[in-house]
């Protein structure tokens, strides 16, 4: 059964969650790394795979699956290997609640903050007209607007402030949860741990004012425990970026 994964480097966020799930399950897969700085995800070859132009995309026996959270549940059910969903139904419910929160709330807030740090350098030194033409090709209108605003450094300050507020709220929520149980969903490691690691496992390095040994000891202990897992070590070894330093803030504007 052929398995292919289309993803971005560095391995984190949506790409990392699917990549790590495959490693945890012990699935052999063909790596289809897309060159983000070349905007391969907006070119016809990849749009034929996923018309949304987003990663990850999983191809299993010729069938394309998209959306990271549902890809992960599919992988856990379709392949042999250790279960990544709790057997206890209440814990499985909690797993899904946290996966959705990481995907739709905390993860989005963190991406808003980091897009405004990295999109200008991601686009590189292309002329303004060329960069805008590329970004206008982003299929999703909300993402298109966000990327264009981040590139021009014109994202409304109140949106950035709200994202920082949600990030701080999220750090507290994660800490409160992990003080009650050893893993995010309960007694066992699950897809919820995979999602939170990939969406906010970098916060102790990038936002140490929110996640640190003093204020969030349970989160730091959980993070150390997850980072020691063989599959996580393997993913880190294959990533082209060490997530111990924040990305450089944009220093120029193009508006």
KAJO-V674779 format. One record per residue. N is the residue number from 1. RES is the residue in one small letter. BURIAL is 1 if it has 24 or more other ideal C-beta (glycine too) atoms within 12 Angstrom, else 0. Layout:
BEGIN
{{N & RES & BURIAL} {N & RES & BURIAL}}
END
This chain:
BEGIN
{{1 & x & 0} {2 & x & 0} {3 & x & 1} {4 & x & 1} {5 & x & 1} {6 & x & 1} {7 & x & 1} {8 & x & 1} {9 & x & 1} {10 & x & 1} {11 & x & 1} {12 & x & 1} {13 & x & 1} {14 & x & 1} {15 & x & 1} {16 & x & 1} {17 & x & 1} {18 & x & 1} {19 & x & 1} {20 & x & 1} {21 & x & 1} {22 & x & 1} {23 & x & 1} {24 & x & 1} {25 & x & 1} {26 & x & 0} {27 & x & 1} {28 & x & 0} {29 & x & 1} {30 & x & 0} {31 & x & 1} {32 & x & 1} {33 & x & 1} {34 & x & 1} {35 & x & 0} {36 & x & 1} {37 & x & 0} {38 & x & 0} {39 & x & 1} {40 & x & 1} {41 & x & 1} {42 & x & 1} {43 & x & 0} {44 & x & 0} {45 & x & 0} {46 & x & 1} {47 & x & 0} {48 & x & 0} {49 & x & 1} {50 & x & 1} {51 & x & 0} {52 & x & 1} {53 & x & 1} {54 & x & 1} {55 & x & 1} {56 & x & 1} {57 & x & 1} {58 & x & 1} {59 & x & 1} {60 & x & 1} {61 & x & 0} {62 & x & 0} {63 & x & 0} {64 & x & 1} {65 & x & 1} {66 & x & 1} {67 & x & 1} {68 & x & 1} {69 & x & 1} {70 & x & 1} {71 & x & 1} {72 & x & 1} {73 & x & 1} {74 & x & 1} {75 & x & 1} {76 & x & 1} {77 & x & 0} {78 & x & 0} {79 & x & 1} {80 & x & 0} {81 & x & 0} {82 & x & 0} {83 & x & 1} {84 & x & 1} {85 & x & 1} {86 & x & 1} {87 & x & 0} {88 & x & 0} {89 & x & 0} {90 & x & 0} {91 & x & 1} {92 & x & 1} {93 & x & 0} {94 & x & 1} {95 & x & 1} {96 & x & 1} {97 & x & 1} {98 & x & 1} {99 & x & 1} {100 & x & 1} {101 & x & 1} {102 & x & 1} {103 & x & 1} {104 & x & 0} {105 & x & 1} {106 & x & 1} {107 & x & 1} {108 & x & 1} {109 & x & 1} {110 & x & 1} {111 & x & 1} {112 & x & 1} {113 & x & 1} {114 & x & 1} {115 & x & 1} {116 & x & 1} {117 & x & 1} {118 & x & 1} {119 & x & 1} {120 & x & 1} {121 & x & 1} {122 & x & 1} {123 & x & 1} {124 & x & 0} {125 & x & 0} {126 & x & 0} {127 & x & 0} {128 & x & 0} {129 & x & 0} {130 & x & 0} {131 & x & 1} {132 & x & 0} {133 & x & 0} {134 & x & 1} {135 & x & 1} {136 & x & 0} {137 & x & 1} {138 & x & 1} {139 & x & 0} {140 & x & 0} {141 & x & 0} {142 & x & 0} {143 & x & 1} {144 & x & 1} {145 & x & 0} {146 & x & 1} {147 & x & 1} {148 & x & 1} {149 & x & 1} {150 & x & 1} {151 & x & 1} {152 & x & 1} {153 & x & 1} {154 & x & 0} {155 & x & 1} {156 & x & 0} {157 & x & 0} {158 & x & 0} {159 & x & 0} {160 & x & 1} {161 & x & 0} {162 & x & 0} {163 & x & 1} {164 & x & 1} {165 & x & 0} {166 & x & 1} {167 & x & 1} {168 & x & 1} {169 & x & 0} {170 & x & 1} {171 & x & 1} {172 & x & 0} {173 & x & 1} {174 & x & 1} {175 & x & 1} {176 & x & 0} {177 & x & 1} {178 & x & 1} {179 & x & 0} {180 & x & 0} {181 & x & 1} {182 & x & 0} {183 & x & 1} {184 & x & 1} {185 & x & 1} {186 & x & 1} {187 & x & 0} {188 & x & 0} {189 & x & 1} {190 & x & 1} {191 & x & 1} {192 & x & 1} {193 & x & 1} {194 & x & 1} {195 & x & 1} {196 & x & 1} {197 & x & 1} {198 & x & 1} {199 & x & 1} {200 & x & 1} {201 & x & 1} {202 & x & 1} {203 & x & 1} {204 & x & 1} {205 & x & 0} {206 & x & 1} {207 & x & 1} {208 & x & 0} {209 & x & 0} {210 & x & 1} {211 & x & 1} {212 & x & 0} {213 & x & 0} {214 & x & 0} {215 & x & 0} {216 & x & 1} {217 & x & 0} {218 & x & 1} {219 & x & 1} {220 & x & 1} {221 & x & 0} {222 & x & 1} {223 & x & 1} {224 & x & 0} {225 & x & 0} {226 & x & 1} {227 & x & 1} {228 & x & 0} {229 & x & 1} {230 & x & 0} {231 & x & 1} {232 & x & 1} {233 & x & 0} {234 & x & 0} {235 & x & 1} {236 & x & 1} {237 & x & 0} {238 & x & 1} {239 & x & 1} {240 & x & 0} {241 & x & 1} {242 & x & 0} {243 & x & 1} {244 & x & 0} {245 & x & 0} {246 & x & 0} {247 & x & 1} {248 & x & 0} {249 & x & 0} {250 & x & 1} {251 & x & 0} {252 & x & 0} {253 & x & 0} {254 & x & 1} {255 & x & 0}}
END
